[in-house]
Amino acid sequence: MRGEYRGLAVSSLGFSLIWFAALYFATGRLSIYSPESMLVPNTFALFFWLFLTAGLLGLPLAKPTALAFRAMASSKRLLAFFFGYISVHLVIYGFLLERILVAVFGAPPGNTGAAVLISSNFAIQPHTWYNVLLLVTVDPNLTILAPPYYGVVLGPFAIISALVIAILVVGNFSRLIKVSSVIKKWGGSTLIPVVGVVGGASCCISIPELLAAFSPTIFAVTVAPLGAVVLNVLYYALPISVAIALKLNLDSLNRIPVEENRALRTASA
């Protein structure tokens, strides 16, 4: 059964590559004003992310995902934290993505009122593999405008990264609870790994907001030509680095023998 599931995950990753190639060729001659400029690329992009997410959760994140969902099934607090973290992550990174799109494509002309829009940029030229790879991470996107100055853009990369990080954070907390007595028996403290998990996850959602909104000096840099590069690095590098750090931390916690922890609990009872 596990082998079949692994095969399905590998197939999903393979299909994501196929759909990405199809996305590239399907959008090569699209005009931004054509009726197909939204339907065709967004359909391919949605399938790309569907297969890619299934492959990620089925291969490198299979054990963390199973651990996190078991933990949430037995703890309403972890379940509430899971959805709360995803919501905060999406708002903060949606705000950052809005800054990126304004820096690259410019602000919409005139006074924009409150609105909810679904948009796409796949017809932007030049049509290269690199540009399509960048666009598929933000398109199709849901834009929420709140006049006079604020907007949140929710793209696929932000949604998937929020899901992955939330799973890893819940998995880390669940594992820490199981091995806490073993760590204390060895003379260690659970404070450091807890601070590491919370700090890593909060860093992912707080640094972009601080840089883009609360520092006038740094904000002046982000609206300069080089600023678009800085924002893009923050947008992509922070979630990926945080996810990798959380996965490595969870792997280290998984090496602690849970059986000894159970024995200690039985003896104490």
PAMIKOL-860888 format. One line per field, with one value per residue (C-alpha): x, y, z; residue number from 1. Coordinates in nm, 4 decimals, always signed. Layout:
<sites>
east = X, ...
north = Y, ...
up = Z, ...
resi = NUM, ...
</sites>
This chain:
<sites>
east = +0.0000, +0.2848, +0.4581, +0.1436, +0.1117, +0.4757, +0.4196, +0.1209, +0.3337, +0.6092, +0.3497, +0.2082, +0.5486, +0.5930, +0.2506, +0.3334, +0.6331, +0.4192, +0.1540, +0.4183, +0.5539, +0.1993, +0.1460, +0.4529, +0.3500, -0.0188, +0.0586, +0.3287, +0.1001, -0.1749, -0.2634, -0.3468, -0.6779, -0.7743, -1.0643, -0.8281, -0.5731, -0.7376, -0.9050, -0.6292, -0.3219, -0.5070, -0.6449, -0.2963, -0.1545, -0.4149, -0.3380, +0.0359, -0.0070, -0.2484, +0.0012, +0.3016, +0.1317, +0.0243, +0.3808, +0.5331, +0.2911, +0.3310, +0.7116, +0.9345, +0.6459, +0.4563, +0.5517, +0.5160, +0.1749, +0.0520, +0.1910, +0.0324, -0.3109, -0.3086, -0.2148, -0.4901, -0.7444, -0.6688, -0.6126, -0.8515, -0.5830, -0.3427, -0.6260, -0.7094, -0.3405, -0.3109, -0.5858, -0.4863, -0.1280, -0.2383, -0.4667, -0.1958, +0.0608, -0.1692, -0.2492, +0.1156, +0.2495, -0.0469, +0.0488, +0.4092, +0.3020, +0.0883, +0.4017, +0.5919, +0.3263, +0.3028, +0.6828, +0.6972, +0.3794, +0.2902, -0.0064, -0.3515, -0.4419, -0.6867, -0.8492, -0.9225, -1.2145, -1.2646, -1.2784, -1.2127, -1.0536, -0.9167, -0.6313, -0.3549, -0.0326, +0.0533, +0.0392, +0.3250, +0.6226, +0.8941, +0.7568, +1.0485, +1.0699, +1.1973, +0.9159, +0.6513, +0.8053, +0.7797, +0.4271, +0.2989, +0.3878, +0.1567, -0.1129, -0.4006, -0.4215, -0.6997, -0.6618, -0.8416, -0.8216, -0.8858, -0.8627, -0.6769, -0.3401, -0.3685, -0.4172, -0.3643, -0.2739, -0.3098, -0.1095, -0.0536, +0.2988, +0.1773, -0.1101, +0.1033, +0.3900, +0.1424, +0.0026, +0.3484, +0.4830, +0.1661, +0.1943, +0.5599, +0.4968, +0.2118, +0.4270, +0.7150, +0.4906, +0.3291, +0.6664, +0.7995, +0.5087, +0.5861, +0.9590, +0.9574, +1.0184, +1.3093, +1.4710, +1.4333, +1.5752, +1.8849, +1.9262, +1.8019, +1.5228, +1.2317, +1.2442, +1.5118, +1.3397, +1.0044, +1.1573, +1.3249, +0.9990, +0.7987, +1.0778, +1.1321, +0.7642, +0.7025, +1.0145, +0.8660, +0.5550, +0.6915, +1.0125, +0.8523, +0.5855, +0.8455, +1.0630, +0.7847, +0.5618, +0.7301, +1.0682, +1.0466, +1.4131, +1.3893, +1.0536, +1.2228, +1.4663, +1.1911, +1.0238, +1.3520, +1.4401, +1.6548, +1.3749, +1.1730, +1.4614, +1.4801, +1.1064, +1.1176, +1.4042, +1.2079, +0.8892, +1.0419, +1.3500, +1.1955, +0.9151, +1.1422, +1.4224, +1.1778, +1.0170, +1.3583, +1.4642, +1.1398, +1.1708, +1.5300, +1.4262, +1.1397, +1.3777, +1.6069, +1.3132, +1.2057, +1.5400, +1.4565, +1.3176, +0.9496, +0.9385, +1.1544, +0.9233, +0.6227, +0.8001, +0.8755, +0.5112, +0.3966, +0.6428, +0.5397, +0.1734
north = +0.0000, +0.2368, +0.1514, +0.2357, +0.5686, +0.6474, +0.5643, +0.7991, +1.0774, +1.0256, +1.0272, +1.3522, +1.5194, +1.3925, +1.5213, +1.8623, +1.8879, +1.7837, +2.0399, +2.3104, +2.2360, +2.2436, +2.5759, +2.7225, +2.6172, +2.7009, +3.0594, +3.1355, +3.3207, +3.4391, +3.8056, +3.9718, +4.0771, +3.7355, +3.5427, +3.2521, +3.4615, +3.3766, +3.0387, +2.8402, +2.9323, +2.9305, +2.5833, +2.4519, +2.6357, +2.4914, +2.1384, +2.2088, +2.3108, +2.0267, +1.7650, +1.9389, +1.9665, +1.6023, +1.5007, +1.7106, +1.5888, +1.2317, +1.2138, +1.4451, +1.5563, +1.2289, +1.1562, +1.5182, +1.5406, +1.2179, +1.3268, +1.6729, +1.5454, +1.2829, +1.5563, +1.7899, +1.5094, +1.4689, +1.8355, +2.1196, +2.3706, +2.2439, +2.2422, +2.6057, +2.6979, +2.5304, +2.7376, +3.0508, +3.0318, +2.9795, +3.2841, +3.5138, +3.3842, +3.4524, +3.8068, +3.9023, +3.7435, +3.8647, +4.2159, +4.1545, +4.0089, +4.3161, +4.5270, +4.3099, +4.3368, +4.7138, +4.7427, +4.5376, +4.6339, +4.9658, +5.0745, +5.0817, +5.4280, +5.6512, +5.5895, +5.2228, +5.1357, +4.8260, +4.5224, +4.1494, +4.0476, +3.7335, +3.8204, +3.6644, +3.7839, +3.4872, +3.6966, +3.9198, +3.9205, +3.8074, +3.4581, +3.2590, +2.9490, +3.1646, +3.4170, +3.1461, +2.9760, +3.3032, +3.3735, +3.0274, +3.0963, +3.4001, +3.3225, +3.2888, +3.5248, +3.6602, +4.0342, +4.2064, +4.5866, +4.8083, +5.1791, +5.4008, +5.2221, +4.8587, +4.5384, +4.1658, +3.9357, +3.5636, +3.3529, +2.9752, +2.9872, +3.1749, +2.9311, +2.6173, +2.7542, +2.8448, +2.4898, +2.3286, +2.5462, +2.5026, +2.1233, +2.1297, +2.3574, +2.1378, +1.8284, +1.9808, +2.0734, +1.7312, +1.5582, +1.7885, +1.6933, +1.3229, +1.3468, +1.6209, +1.3846, +1.2173, +1.5549, +1.6526, +1.3178, +1.3814, +1.7151, +1.9198, +2.1720, +2.1890, +2.5682, +2.5978, +2.3791, +2.5461, +2.8911, +2.7678, +2.6421, +2.9507, +3.1883, +3.0236, +3.0238, +3.3798, +3.5046, +3.3809, +3.5954, +3.8987, +4.0065, +4.0984, +4.3030, +4.4874, +4.5566, +4.6687, +4.8608, +4.9754, +5.1018, +5.4114, +5.3794, +5.0168, +5.0792, +5.3479, +5.0803, +4.8315, +5.0696, +5.1275, +4.9065, +4.6808, +4.6700, +4.4330, +4.1856, +4.2251, +4.1685, +3.8612, +3.7121, +3.7683, +3.6322, +3.3053, +3.2471, +3.3025, +3.0425, +2.7855, +2.8328, +2.8198, +2.5009, +2.3349, +2.4369, +2.3064, +1.9785, +1.9280, +2.0076, +1.7578, +1.4939, +1.5477, +1.5139, +1.1939, +1.0371, +1.0635, +0.7274, +0.7672, +0.4241, +0.5535, +0.8496, +0.6185, +0.4047, +0.7076, +0.8155, +0.4673, +0.4603, +0.8043, +0.7040
up = +0.0000, +0.0900, -0.2373, -0.4327, -0.2503, -0.3218, -0.6873, -0.6931, -0.5420, -0.7994, -1.0763, -0.9396, -0.9550, -1.3100, -1.4129, -1.2638, -1.4982, -1.7940, -1.7113, -1.6664, -2.0132, -2.1494, -1.9742, -2.1432, -2.4933, -2.4416, -2.3413, -2.6000, -2.8445, -2.6168, -2.6237, -2.2956, -2.4552, -2.5910, -2.4356, -2.3688, -2.1785, -1.8459, -1.8954, -2.0690, -1.8597, -1.5294, -1.5969, -1.6701, -1.3667, -1.1305, -1.2468, -1.2125, -0.8474, -0.7770, -0.8950, -0.7380, -0.3983, -0.4073, -0.4914, -0.2118, +0.0528, -0.0677, -0.0776, +0.1319, +0.3531, +0.3821, +0.7460, +0.8683, +0.7025, +0.8626, +1.2013, +1.1794, +1.0817, +1.3583, +1.6058, +1.4850, +1.5025, +1.8739, +1.9663, +1.8892, +1.9895, +1.7259, +1.4722, +1.5559, +1.5386, +1.1976, +1.0385, +1.2300, +1.1051, +0.7455, +0.7672, +0.9069, +0.6577, +0.3639, +0.4752, +0.5372, +0.2200, +0.0210, +0.1242, +0.0131, -0.3226, -0.3846, -0.3348, -0.5822, -0.8540, -0.8081, -0.8264, -1.1470, -1.3324, -1.1681, -0.9605, -1.1218, -1.2520, -1.0660, -0.7320, -0.6835, -0.4610, -0.2544, -0.4791, -0.5060, -0.8358, -0.9984, -1.2311, -1.4377, -1.6027, -1.8259, -2.1434, -2.0251, -2.2630, -2.3161, -2.2987, -2.1550, -1.9373, -1.6504, -1.6748, -1.6942, -1.3903, -1.1971, -1.3157, -1.2293, -0.8652, -0.8495, -1.1097, -1.0964, -0.8028, -0.5874, -0.5277, -0.2406, -0.2580, +0.0443, -0.0413, -0.0348, -0.0228, +0.0749, -0.1120, -0.0587, -0.3475, -0.2804, -0.5251, -0.5411, -0.3938, -0.0849, -0.0323, -0.0722, +0.1394, +0.4150, +0.4056, +0.4139, +0.6964, +0.9031, +0.8660, +0.9717, +1.2707, +1.3972, +1.3392, +1.5379, +1.8298, +1.8326, +1.8355, +2.1078, +2.3315, +2.2826, +2.3540, +2.6185, +2.9113, +2.7302, +2.6628, +3.0291, +3.1434, +2.9327, +3.1097, +2.8172, +2.7856, +2.5460, +2.5575, +2.2919, +2.0271, +2.1024, +2.0588, +1.7410, +1.5903, +1.6864, +1.5877, +1.2526, +1.1624, +1.2836, +1.1050, +0.7810, +0.8171, +1.0041, +0.8298, +0.4945, +0.6720, +0.8800, +0.5790, +0.3491, +0.5876, +0.9071, +0.7869, +0.5622, +0.4669, +0.3596, +0.1932, -0.0195, -0.1344, -0.2144, -0.4590, -0.6448, -0.9464, -0.7292, -0.4759, -0.6935, -0.6742, -0.2952, -0.2573, -0.4795, -0.2782, +0.0430, -0.1087, -0.2279, -0.0122, +0.3311, +0.3110, +0.1454, +0.4006, +0.6929, +0.5575, +0.5176, +0.8703, +1.0203, +0.8289, +0.9506, +1.3072, +1.2866, +1.1510, +1.4511, +1.6911, +1.5173, +1.6092, +1.9804, +2.1019, +2.1818, +2.3507, +2.6329, +2.6736, +2.7002, +2.9565, +3.1681, +3.1560, +3.2586, +3.5488, +3.6686, +3.6521
resi = 1, 2, 3, 4, 5, 6, 7, 8, 9, 10, 11, 12, 13, 14, 15, 16, 17, 18, 19, 20, 21, 22, 23, 24, 25, 26, 27, 28, 29, 30, 31, 32, 33, 34, 35, 36, 37, 38, 39, 40, 41, 42, 43, 44, 45, 46, 47, 48, 49, 50, 51, 52, 53, 54, 55, 56, 57, 58, 59, 60, 61, 62, 63, 64, 65, 66, 67, 68, 69, 70, 71, 72, 73, 74, 75, 76, 77, 78, 79, 80, 81, 82, 83, 84, 85, 86, 87, 88, 89, 90, 91, 92, 93, 94, 95, 96, 97, 98, 99, 100, 101, 102, 103, 104, 105, 106, 107, 108, 109, 110, 111, 112, 113, 114, 115, 116, 117, 118, 119, 120, 121, 122, 123, 124, 125, 126, 127, 128, 129, 130, 131, 132, 133, 134, 135, 136, 137, 138, 139, 140, 141, 142, 143, 144, 145, 146, 147, 148, 149, 150, 151, 152, 153, 154, 155, 156, 157, 158, 159, 160, 161, 162, 163, 164, 165, 166, 167, 168, 169, 170, 171, 172, 173, 174, 175, 176, 177, 178, 179, 180, 181, 182, 183, 184, 185, 186, 187, 188, 189, 190, 191, 192, 193, 194, 195, 196, 197, 198, 199, 200, 201, 202, 203, 204, 205, 206, 207, 208, 209, 210, 211, 212, 213, 214, 215, 216, 217, 218, 219, 220, 221, 222, 223, 224, 225, 226, 227, 228, 229, 230, 231, 232, 233, 234, 235, 236, 237, 238, 239, 240, 241, 242, 243, 244, 245, 246, 247, 248, 249, 250, 251, 252, 253, 254, 255, 256, 257, 258, 259, 260, 261, 262, 263, 264, 265, 266, 267, 268, 269
</sites>
